[in-house]
Amino acid sequence: MFKPQRIIFVTALIAIAAVAGSAMASAHSASVARRTSMSSHATTLHVLKSTVTGYGSHSIIVTANGHAVYELTGDSAKHPKCDNSTCWSVWPAVTAKHPSEKGVKGKLGVWHHKGIYQVTLGGHPLYHYIGDSSSGAAGGNGLKSFGGTWWVHTSSGSAVTSKASAGAGGSAPPSW
C-alpha cells in the first residue's frame, strides 16, 4: 500500500507539472501574439514615393499604415532565416490572412507558420523594420543582419539594391 505522504507528494508533482505546462502554453501564445501585434495588421500593400536613405527616390511598397516592406536575402518559406524572437524583435513579419495590393507587381501569398500568417511576395517572406519611425521611411535598406541583407521593395516587386548617384542625397545605412 501507498503511504499518505507519498500520495500527497505525487499529487503535488502532478499539480506542479500541470501548472508548468499551462504556463509554457501561455508563454508560447503570448510570444505568437507579440510577433503578430508587432506586425502590420493591414491587409493591403500599396505604393508610396519615398527617399530610401543612400539609395535615392523610389516608389516603394508599404503597408496600409505606411511601414516600408522588406525582404531578407536568402530567406524563403522553405529556408527561413528570420524565424526567431530575436530577429522578429527588429524585423516584425508583415501579417495578414487575406492580403491585397494596389499597384504592386508580383505574386502575393501567405505563409502560415509558427502561429502567424506572413505575407510573401514572389515566395519571399515580408517584414518591416522597427527603426522606420515615420510613414514611408526605409532606413533599414541595405542593412546586413540575421544571415543576409535587408532590401526594401519597389512597386515592380524588385529590391532597391543600387546606391544613389553622387549628389542624390543621403548616406549609406550602417552595417550590423
VOGU-3710 file (C-alpha; in Angstrom, 3 decimals, decimal comma):
1> mfkpqriifv> 0,000/0,000/0,000  0,979/3,623/-0,539  1,791/5,860/2,383  -0,236/9,111/2,705  2,932/11,224/2,402  3,813/9,547/-0,897  0,290/10,143/-2,273  0,476/13,812/-1,291  3,938/14,114/-2,865  2,827/12,515/-6,156
11> taliaiaava> -0,323/14,663/-6,216  1,814/17,785/-5,669  4,153/16,772/-8,518  1,185/16,284/-10,859  -0,211/19,698/-9,891  3,172/21,375/-10,442  3,537/19,706/-13,848  0,042/20,846/-14,857  0,751/24,452/-13,842  4,132/24,411/-15,622
21> gsamasahsa> 2,553/23,009/-18,793  -0,142/25,662/-18,698  2,454/28,393/-18,164  4,523/27,140/-21,118  1,451/27,103/-23,364  0,572/30,637/-22,231  4,132/31,822/-22,861  4,047/30,364/-26,396  0,685/32,022/-27,086  1,973/35,328/-25,735
31> svarrtsmss> 5,085/35,026/-27,925  2,978/34,468/-31,038  0,669/37,331/-30,026  3,655/39,684/-29,567  5,028/38,785/-33,014  1,616/39,330/-34,545  0,934/42,573/-32,663  4,315/43,972/-33,744  3,432/43,133/-37,297  1,285/45,032/-39,679
41> hattlhvlks> -2,352/44,018/-39,271  -3,133/45,762/-42,537  -4,259/43,580/-45,360  -3,426/45,991/-48,178  0,003/46,757/-49,573  0,297/49,897/-51,674  2,914/52,090/-53,325  4,376/55,293/-51,883  7,040/57,610/-53,359  9,862/57,778/-50,818
51> tvtgygshsi> 13,533/58,606/-50,468  15,423/55,473/-49,439  18,426/56,580/-47,360  21,531/56,332/-49,548  19,562/54,862/-52,451  17,598/57,824/-53,870  13,900/58,300/-54,570  11,759/55,240/-55,366  8,154/54,102/-55,436  8,282/51,573/-52,590
61> ivtanghavy> 5,793/49,067/-51,236  4,326/49,965/-47,841  1,655/48,535/-45,562  -1,631/50,382/-45,017  -0,076/52,162/-42,019  2,937/53,294/-44,080  5,622/50,809/-42,980  8,122/50,032/-45,760  8,167/46,367/-46,790  11,473/44,452/-46,750
71> eltgdsakhp> 12,804/41,032/-47,635  15,945/39,309/-46,354  18,298/37,865/-48,998  18,306/34,085/-48,930  15,128/33,996/-46,824  12,225/31,907/-48,125  9,359/29,854/-46,759  11,425/26,719/-47,433  14,624/28,158/-45,910  13,693/30,857/-43,373
81> kcdnstcwsv> 16,496/32,932/-41,871  14,354/35,284/-39,763  12,411/32,746/-37,725  13,038/33,568/-34,072  12,091/36,180/-31,490  15,470/37,946/-31,740  15,004/38,626/-35,450  11,279/39,409/-35,113  12,018/41,969/-32,385  13,867/44,072/-35,005
91> wpavtakhps> 12,150/42,881/-38,206  8,479/42,044/-37,420  6,669/39,983/-40,032  4,053/41,609/-42,263  0,969/39,536/-41,471  -2,484/39,070/-42,978  -4,705/36,113/-43,728  -6,011/37,656/-46,948  -3,572/40,300/-48,226  -4,383/42,529/-51,153
101> ekgvkgklgv> -2,389/45,061/-53,124  -2,778/48,303/-55,012  -0,178/48,909/-57,706  2,198/46,144/-56,586  3,575/43,780/-59,218  4,482/40,215/-58,309  2,709/37,267/-56,753  1,362/37,984/-53,271  0,875/34,996/-50,974  0,594/33,887/-47,360
111> whhkgiyqvt> 2,931/31,572/-45,455  1,301/30,071/-42,356  3,946/29,135/-39,769  4,547/29,359/-36,017  1,009/30,631/-35,437  1,177/33,577/-37,852  0,087/34,295/-41,425  3,089/36,000/-43,006  2,657/37,837/-46,295  5,026/36,804/-49,101
121> lgghplyhyi> 5,921/38,466/-52,391  7,300/36,205/-55,091  7,715/33,491/-52,446  9,812/35,691/-50,127  8,507/36,448/-46,601  7,949/40,171/-45,961  8,953/42,227/-42,910  9,049/45,787/-41,706  11,809/47,472/-39,693  11,288/48,871/-36,191
131> gdsssgaagg> 13,822/51,616/-36,925  11,464/53,161/-39,501  9,628/55,688/-37,354  7,570/57,516/-39,966  5,345/56,649/-42,893  7,425/55,769/-45,945  10,709/55,674/-44,032  13,090/52,997/-45,353  16,162/53,308/-43,160  16,685/49,544/-42,959
141> nglksfggtw> 17,561/49,197/-46,635  20,958/47,575/-47,145  21,411/46,556/-43,502  23,257/43,279/-43,031  21,963/41,100/-40,199  20,471/37,699/-39,460  22,396/35,992/-42,240  21,568/38,287/-45,143  20,912/41,799/-46,400  17,573/43,584/-45,954
151> wvhtssgsav> 16,112/45,269/-49,047  13,009/47,403/-49,424  10,739/46,565/-52,380  9,682/48,829/-55,236  6,277/48,760/-56,911  7,722/46,443/-59,578  8,427/43,882/-56,858  12,185/44,261/-57,189  14,507/45,226/-54,353  16,237/48,627/-54,101
161> tskasagagg> 19,871/47,471/-54,230  21,639/50,160/-56,282  23,230/53,086/-54,457  22,126/56,594/-55,351  24,431/58,517/-57,636  26,598/61,270/-56,157  24,550/64,300/-55,203  21,338/62,303/-54,753  21,471/62,890/-51,008  21,582/60,612/-48,029
171> sappsw> 24,280/58,336/-46,782  24,665/54,587/-46,751  22,960/52,818/-43,855  25,123/51,257/-41,152  26,045/47,580/-41,308  25,236/45,354/-38,318
//
